[in-house]
Amino acid sequence: MTFFSELGETITGTGKEVSQKVKGFTEIAKLNLEVKKKEDLIQKQYMEIGKQYYELHKQDAEPFFEEIGLITEAFGEIEKLKDEISRKKGERKCPSCGASIDQDALFCKRCGAKCEPAPEQAEEEAEAAAPAEALEEAFEEEALTEEASAEGTPAEEGEGETGE
């Protein structure tokens, strides 16, 4: 029976050692997690300082860091891309509050401001109306010509003066 007693003691001792090592690894993992949290906090603070510095110096004629210019350019490109996305969705921005509104909306649904049609939209409407107006004018001219020939008088100078 001493064999089983020794085996039991060995298993118990080994179990305690494994338990201690696991506890040590767990504590190390917790400490590493705390270190990572603190590093993340520092990184966020660096980013916040960078944002604040950018906001203070984005209008400088010659910024101290060239990255300020790169950030400003990226903001401009982002704005252009967002505008393109809005156009593809049939939307545009309210000139007053910046909210997304329908392309043909006359008033903003958020702030109630009057919204003029976008310049491209006004041009498109004018271009669409131009053929219709030209067609209408052609019909009117044709109607006048028909009326004049029905009355027996020439509609325009030189017309109908063939002497026949």
C-alpha positions as CSV (number, residue, x, y, z in Angstrom):
1,M,0.0,0.0,0.0
2,T,2.9,2.3,0.3
3,F,3.1,2.4,-3.4
4,F,-0.4,3.8,-3.7
5,S,0.3,6.2,-0.8
6,E,3.4,7.5,-2.6
7,L,1.5,7.6,-5.9
8,G,-1.2,9.6,-4.3
9,E,1.3,12.0,-2.7
10,T,3.1,12.4,-6.0
11,I,-0.2,13.1,-7.8
12,T,-1.2,15.6,-5.1
13,G,2.2,17.3,-5.2
14,T,2.2,17.5,-9.0
15,G,-1.4,18.9,-9.0
16,K,-0.4,21.6,-6.5
17,E,2.6,22.5,-8.7
18,V,0.5,22.7,-11.8
19,S,-2.1,24.7,-9.9
20,Q,0.6,27.2,-8.8
21,K,2.0,27.4,-12.3
22,V,-1.5,28.0,-13.7
23,K,-2.1,30.6,-11.1
24,G,1.2,32.3,-11.9
25,F,0.4,32.2,-15.7
26,T,-3.1,33.7,-14.9
27,E,-1.5,36.5,-12.9
28,I,1.0,37.2,-15.6
29,A,-1.8,37.2,-18.2
30,K,-3.8,39.7,-16.0
31,L,-0.7,41.9,-15.6
32,N,-0.1,41.7,-19.4
33,L,-3.7,42.7,-20.0
34,E,-3.3,45.7,-17.6
35,V,-0.1,46.7,-19.5
36,K,-2.0,46.5,-22.8
37,K,-4.9,48.6,-21.4
38,K,-2.4,51.3,-20.3
39,E,-0.6,51.2,-23.6
40,D,-4.0,51.6,-25.4
41,L,-4.8,54.5,-23.1
42,I,-1.5,56.2,-24.0
43,Q,-2.1,55.6,-27.7
44,K,-5.5,57.1,-27.5
45,Q,-4.1,60.1,-25.6
46,Y,-1.4,60.5,-28.3
47,M,-4.1,60.5,-30.9
48,E,-6.1,63.0,-29.0
49,I,-3.1,65.3,-28.6
50,G,-2.5,64.9,-32.4
51,K,-6.1,65.8,-33.2
52,Q,-5.9,68.8,-31.0
53,Y,-2.6,69.9,-32.5
54,Y,-4.0,69.4,-36.0
55,E,-7.1,71.5,-35.1
56,L,-4.9,74.3,-33.8
57,H,-2.5,74.3,-36.7
58,K,-4.5,73.2,-39.8
59,Q,-4.7,76.8,-41.0
60,D,-1.0,77.5,-40.7
61,A,0.6,78.8,-43.9
62,E,3.6,76.4,-43.4
63,P,2.7,73.6,-40.9
64,F,5.5,72.2,-38.8
65,F,4.7,68.7,-39.8
66,E,3.9,67.7,-43.4
67,E,1.4,65.2,-42.1
68,I,-1.0,68.1,-41.3
69,G,-1.2,68.8,-45.1
70,L,-1.7,65.1,-45.8
71,I,-4.5,65.0,-43.2
72,T,-6.2,68.1,-44.7
73,E,-6.0,66.6,-48.2
74,A,-7.4,63.3,-46.9
75,F,-10.4,65.1,-45.3
76,G,-11.0,66.9,-48.6
77,E,-11.0,63.6,-50.5
78,I,-13.3,62.0,-47.9
79,E,-15.7,64.8,-48.4
80,K,-15.7,64.4,-52.2
81,L,-16.2,60.6,-51.8
82,K,-19.1,61.2,-49.4
83,D,-20.7,63.7,-51.9
84,E,-20.4,61.1,-54.7
85,I,-22.0,58.5,-52.5
86,S,-24.8,60.9,-51.7
87,R,-25.4,61.7,-55.4
88,K,-25.5,57.9,-56.2
89,K,-28.1,57.5,-53.5
90,G,-30.1,60.4,-54.9
91,E,-29.3,62.6,-51.9
92,R,-27.4,65.8,-51.2
93,K,-26.4,67.8,-48.1
94,C,-28.5,70.6,-46.5
95,P,-26.5,73.8,-47.0
96,S,-27.6,74.9,-43.5
97,C,-27.0,72.0,-41.2
98,G,-25.3,69.4,-43.4
99,A,-28.0,66.7,-43.0
100,S,-28.6,64.3,-45.8
101,I,-31.7,65.2,-47.8
102,D,-33.4,64.0,-51.0
103,Q,-32.0,65.5,-54.2
104,D,-35.3,67.2,-55.1
105,A,-36.2,68.3,-51.5
106,L,-37.1,71.9,-51.2
107,F,-36.7,72.0,-47.4
108,C,-34.4,70.2,-44.9
109,K,-36.2,67.5,-42.9
110,R,-33.9,68.2,-39.9
111,C,-33.6,72.0,-39.6
112,G,-36.4,73.1,-42.0
113,A,-34.1,75.4,-44.0
114,K,-35.0,76.1,-47.6
115,C,-32.8,74.1,-50.0
116,E,-32.3,75.3,-53.5
117,P,-31.8,72.6,-56.1
118,A,-28.2,71.6,-56.6
119,P,-26.4,73.4,-59.4
120,E,-26.0,70.1,-61.3
121,Q,-29.7,69.4,-60.8
122,A,-30.8,72.8,-62.0
123,E,-28.6,72.3,-65.1
124,E,-30.1,68.9,-65.7
125,E,-33.6,70.2,-65.4
126,A,-32.8,73.1,-67.8
127,E,-31.3,70.6,-70.3
128,A,-34.3,68.4,-70.0
129,A,-36.6,71.3,-70.5
130,A,-34.8,72.7,-73.5
131,P,-35.7,70.0,-76.0
132,A,-39.3,70.2,-74.7
133,E,-39.4,73.9,-75.2
134,A,-37.8,73.7,-78.7
135,L,-40.4,71.1,-79.6
136,E,-43.2,73.2,-78.3
137,E,-41.9,76.2,-80.3
138,A,-41.7,74.1,-83.4
139,F,-45.4,73.1,-83.0
140,E,-46.4,76.7,-82.5
141,E,-44.6,77.8,-85.7
142,E,-46.1,74.9,-87.6
143,A,-49.6,75.9,-86.3
144,L,-49.0,79.5,-87.4
145,T,-47.9,78.4,-90.8
146,E,-51.0,76.2,-91.2
147,E,-53.3,79.0,-90.1
148,A,-51.7,81.4,-92.5
149,S,-51.9,79.0,-95.4
150,A,-55.5,78.3,-94.5
151,E,-56.3,82.0,-94.6
152,G,-54.5,82.4,-97.8
153,T,-51.9,84.8,-96.5
154,P,-48.2,84.0,-96.3
155,A,-46.9,83.2,-92.8
156,E,-43.5,84.7,-93.3
157,E,-42.1,87.2,-95.8
158,G,-41.1,85.6,-99.0
159,E,-43.2,82.5,-98.4
160,G,-46.0,81.9,-100.9
161,E,-44.8,84.6,-103.4
162,T,-44.0,82.2,-106.2
163,G,-46.6,83.7,-108.5
164,E,-48.5,80.5,-109.2
